[in-house]
Amino acid sequence: MASRAANQRRLARTYAAVNIGSFRISAMIMGETENGDLQVLGSGHRASAGIKRGYVTDMDAAAHAIRDAVERAEKDTGVSVRSVWIACAGAGLASNVVSVDIEIGGRRIEDEDVEQLLIEAQDMIQPDGRKVLHAQPAHYTLDGAHGVANPRGLHAERLGVDIHVMLADGAPVRNLTEAVQNAHLDVEGVVAAPLAAGHACLTPEERELGVALVEIGADITNVAVFAGGMLLGLQAVPMGSGSITDAIASSFGIRRSQAERLKCVAGSAIASPSDHRELIPVSPPGESGEGVPAGPLARGADDKNRIVRAELVAVVTQQLGLLTAEIGKALKAIGFSGARAGQVVLTGGGAELAGMADFMQSALGQPVRIGRPPQLTGMPEAHHAPAFSTLAGLCLYAADDPVDIRAVGAGRGGVYRAFARETGVMALAARLMRAVREYF
């Protein structure tokens, strides 16, 4: 206990995140040391409850599951979580880019000029009755030239900025927030799930040059396209890995829990010649007696309740074909097709199915790789997996501390925070401000 307490005293700040999915609810606590290193202090997950397609369907069940997941992450860490960052995967997410510029007159750009620019950009946001999750400066322009990360100290006739705005339907976001509050936690921030997952498994170069991120959840698949450092387009497909599980359960007349196990243990997106000779037990080891199957036989099973693996793979690939077709339509609708298409990154729990990348690459005709979160210090090996990309991304997003233009003009916490990392004095001031917020 003493060594753990000493270790935590060296932490400048801690972040906690909860990913509220339809299949599982997971929590992570991350610490940032004084020199900026990140380490996972604790993590935990449990089966989801009260959530369907990213929406709260049972407030009490969802709140209990969230509290349970957080307590599992808190166990043995010595850290008590009071507030969390959460991800929003449903709620009609939509991405938009707003551009605005102001006259500089050729002089040197100061902090006040950037702040004025971002304040003027606030008036350009048109939510049309929806909730704004993010309104962040992606990059600046000098006299129309794009790609400027920090214009301070440069000269220009006109200074512009591209603002990335993420919108969501208000009621579903309020329900998610209330479920967390009912679990006796404050909500530090709500982050669009594709943005969080992109922080975890896309490189800055990929986000700049152009990449599609396909996050396959249990009930929903989010297809997002990044370019120029921003999330430029987003489409939600109302299908996910749960659709494959349901198809297996229906095809073989078995319970959903059995179908989920079969998919994870023996399912594959790629058929093999040996599949026709391999028999797979429908019931897990220990569920059956001495050669006696537990419960009714699966459709097409032998007297020991075993099915031919080829039949399972056929069901899996048929559903994957439907899902891939919808993903292809979404990519085309966003404009990520033909000569403009490039790398596709698969993440989310559905990306863990054996052979998924090869199947998608063949079906989409584009290079495909699996995206997973970085192996952070203290992260369990099991969480270095696509299913936990959004969870890890939430913590990384919080640590990155991006500027939101809605906070600019309300004191020195706005645009000055973005420049505080550049000089030693201002970096020290930023750390002091964070310490005050954390402990007082």
N, C-alpha and C positions, 0 to 999 in steps of 0.2 A: 504493500500500500504506500509506503514512504517513497519508494522509487517512482511509482506511478504519479504520485502527487508532485514530486520534483520535476518529472517530465512535463506535466501539464503546466507548471509554472513557467516553463520555457516557451509555451505556446502564446503567440500574440493574439490569436483569435480562433474560435471554433465555429463550424458551420454544421447544420443538421438539415437533412433532406428526407422527404417521404415521396415515393412514387406510388400513386394510388391506381393500380391497374385492375383489370377485370379478372385476371388469373391469380396474381399475387400482389400483396402490398409489402413494400420493402422500405427499409429505413437505413440511413448511413450517417455517421458522425465523423466529421473530418476536422483535423486541426492544422493550423498554419503556424509554423515557427517564426521567430523574429527575423530569420534570414529568408523567409518566403517559401521554405520547403513545406510540402503538403504530406500529411500522413493520415491514414484511416484509423480512427480510434475505436470504432465499433460499428457493426452492421448486423442487420437481422431482417428476416422476412417471414411471412406466413401466408396461408391461403386467403384470397380476397373474399370479401363479403360485402353485400350491399352496393356493389358497383357493376354496371353493365355498359359496355361500349364507351367507357370513360365518363359515364354519368352516374350520379348517386341515385340509387333506387330504393335504398333502405338506410335512413339516416343513422339510426341506432346501431345497426350492424356494421356500417362503415366506420363510425366513430370508434366502436370497440376494437375493430381490426386494426385501425390506425394506431390506437393507444398500445395495443399488444405488440405491433411491429417495432414501435419506438422503444418500448421497454426491453425488447430483445436486443436492440442495438445498444441501449444504455448498460446492459448487464456487464459487470466486470470492467467497465471503463472508468468509473469514478466521475462520469460527466452526467449532469442532469439537464435534459433538453427542455427548453422553455418555448422556443420558436423554431419553425422549420420553413424551408423552401419546398414548394410542391409543384408538380408538373401537371399540365392540362393537356390531355391527348384528344379529347372530343370537343364539345362545345362549339362546333362550327368554326374552327380556327381559320383565319384568313390572313394573308401576308400582303403588305403594300409598301411601296417606296415613295417617299415624298421628297422633292428637291426644292431648295430655296437658296437664293443668294442675295448679297448686299454689296453696296458700293464701298470700296476701300480707298480708291484714289491714288494707288501706287505707293502708299506709305507702308511702314512696317506693321504687321498684324500683331495686336496685343491680346491679352486674355479677355479684355473687355469687348473686343470686336467679336471674338468667338462666342462669348456669352450673348451678345446682342443678336447674333445670327441664330443661335439656338432658341432664344426667346421668340424671335419672329417665326421660327419653324413651328412653334407650339400652335400658332393660329392656323397653320396649314393642315393640321390633323383633322380629318372629317370622320369621326367614328360612326355617324348615322345611327345613333342609338345603341351601338354595341360597346363592349368594354375594351379599353385599350390595355393590353398586357404589357407591351414594350413600345417605346418610342426612342430608338437609339441612333446616334450618329454613326453611320457605317464608315464613311470616309469623306474627306473634304475635297473641294475643287478650287484651283487658283486659275482665274481667267479661263474657265472651262476645262482645264486639264485635270483629269480624275486621278485618284489613287494617292492623295496626300493624307497621311495618317495624322500629322500634327502640323497645322499651318502657323503656329506661333513663331514669331521671329522672321517670317518670310515676307516678301513684298508682293502685292498684287493690285490690280485695278478693281477686281471683283472677287469676293470670297463666297464660296457656296458650300453646301453640305447635302448629302443624301441621307435621309432619315429612314430607317427601317421601322415600320409600324406593324405590330401584330395585334389583330383583333379577335375577339371571341364573344359568344353570346353571354349576356350577363347572368342570367338565372343559373345555368349549370356551374359557372365559376363560383357564384355565391353559395351554391349547395356544397361544392367541394370545400370551400373555405369554412363553412359552418360545420361540416363533418370534422375538420381538423380542430376547430375551436371546441367542439363538443368532446374531443379527446383531451381537453385541457391544455391545448397548445396554441400559441399565437402563430399567425402566418406571416413570415418574413417577406415572402414574395411568391407570385404565381408565374411560372415560366412555361411557355409553350413546349411541349414534349419534343418536337423535332429540333428546336433550338438547343435544348439541353443535350439531346443525344448527339447533335452535331459538335458540341463542345467536347464530348468524350471521345468520339471516334473519327472525326475528320481533321486533317491537318490544315493549318492556315493556308497553305498553298492550294490544297484542293478547294477550299471555300472561295479562294480568289479566282482560280482558273475555271471552275465550274464542275460541279459534281451533283449527282442525285443521291439522296439518302432515303432508303426505304426501310421504315421501322415497322416490323411485323409483330403486332401485339396479338392478344387472344381473340378480341372481337373486332379490332379495327387496324387497318394498315395505313400509316401516314406516309405519303410520297412528297418529299420536299426537294427542291432544287436550289442549290447555293451557287452564287457567282458574284464576283466583285466584292467578296467578303460578306455578302448579305444573303439571307433567305429570300429568294425572289419569287418563288411560287410554291403553292401547297395544295394538295388534293388529298382527301380522305376516302379510302376504299372501305366500305362496310363489311369487310371480310378479314379473317386472320387465321392464326393457327388453330383456334377453336373450331373453325369450320371443318378442318381436317379431322379433328377429334370427333365431331358430330357425325361426319360421314362414315368413319370407321365404326362407331357405335351403331349407326343405322344399318350399315351393310352386313354386319355380323350379328346383330341382335344382342349386343352386350351392353353392360353398364358404361357410363361415360368415363368413370374412373379407370376401368379396364382398358377402354379405348385410348385414353391419354397415356397409360403405361405402355401399351403396344406401340403407339406412335413414337414415344421417346426411346424405347429400348430396341425396337426392331424396325421402325419405319425408316424409309429412305426415299430421297427424291430421284435416285438413280437405280434402275433395275440391274440385276446381276444374273448370269446364267444359272448360278447355283440356287437362286431363290426358289425354283420349282422343287428342289429336293429338300429344302429346309422347313422343318415343322416348328412352330412357335407356340408355347403354352399361353393360353388366354389368361389364366389365373397366375398370379405371382407365386414364387416358391413359398411354401408354408401355408398357402390358402387352401390347398387341396389335401386330402388324406392320402392314404396309401394307394396311389394310382386312381383315386376316385375324384372326378372333377367336382369343384364346388359350384353349386347352382346349375342352371340349365346349360346345355351345350351351345356353343356359338354356332351360328349358321355355317354349315360346310365343314365343321370341325370333326376330328376323329373321336373315338371313344374316350380318349384322354384329354379332350377339350383343347386340341392343338389345331392350328390353322396353317395353311401353306403360306410361307412368307411372300411368295409372288402375288398372292391375292391381296395381301395387305399393301404391298408396294403399288399395286394397280389402283387401289382406292386413293392412296396418298397422291400419286402423280396425277390422277384425274382432277382432284381438288386443286392441286398446285397449278394445273393448266388453267383452270378458271380464275384463280387468284392472279397469276402472271398476266393473263389477258387484261384484267382490270388495271393492273399496275402499268402495263404498256399504254392503255388508254389515258391514264392519268399523266404519264410522262409526256405523251403527245399533246395533251390539253395544255400543259404548262409550257410546252415548246422545247422539251428536251428529247428531241428525236431527229432522225436523219443525220445531216451533216453537223447539226448542233449537239448531237448526243455525245456522251463521254462516259466516264467512270460511274458505275452504280455501286453504292455501298449498302449492304444488307445488315440490319441490326434488329434488336428486339428478340424476344424469346423464340419467335418462329424461325429466326435465322439459324438456330442451333440444330435444325433437322439435318441429318447426314445428307451430303450431296446437294444442299440447297444452292450454293453458289454456282456449281456446274450446271444445274438445271436452269436457273435464271439466266445465266450467260448464254446458253443455247437458245432459250425461248425469246429473250429480248434482243439478241444479236449485238450485245454491248459488253464490255469488260465488267466483271462483277467480282467484288471481294467482300469478305465478312468483316464488319466493323465491331470492335470491342473496346471497352474502356482501357486506359493505360493501367499498367500494373503499378499501383501506388504503394508506398510503404505501408505495411499493416493491412493491406487489402487481402481478404481470404481468396485463395485460388479459385474457389467456386464462383466468386463475384467478378472475376476477370473474364466475363462472358457477355455475349450480346444482350442477354436478358437484363443485364444490369447497367447498360449504357446510359439510359436516361437518369437512373439514380445517381451514378457517379458524375454525370454531366451536370446535374443540379448543384452538387457541391463545387465542381470546378467553375460553374457559372457564378456562384456566389463569391468564390475566392477572386474571380476576375473582376468583380465589382464594376460592371459596365455602367456608363453614364446614361441616365434616362433624362431626356430633355424636359420632361414635366417637372423635374426637380430644380432645373436651372432658374436662377432669379430669386430663389427662396433663401439665399445666403451663400456662404462659401462652400457649400457641399455639392454644388453642381458641376459646372465645367472645370472649376479649379481642381476638383478631385481627379479629373482625367490627366491633368498636367503635373499632379503632385508627385508622380512616380519618377519625374525626370531629374530632379535635383535633390541633393542630400538634405538640404534644409527643409524643402517642401515635403519630401518623403517622411522626414521625422515628424513634421507637423501632422501629416495624414495618419501616421501610426498613433500619435497622441490622441487625435480626435477619435480614432477607432477604439482606443483603450477607454476613453471616457464613456463612449456609448456602450461598451461591453460591460463595464464594471459599476457604472453609476446610473 
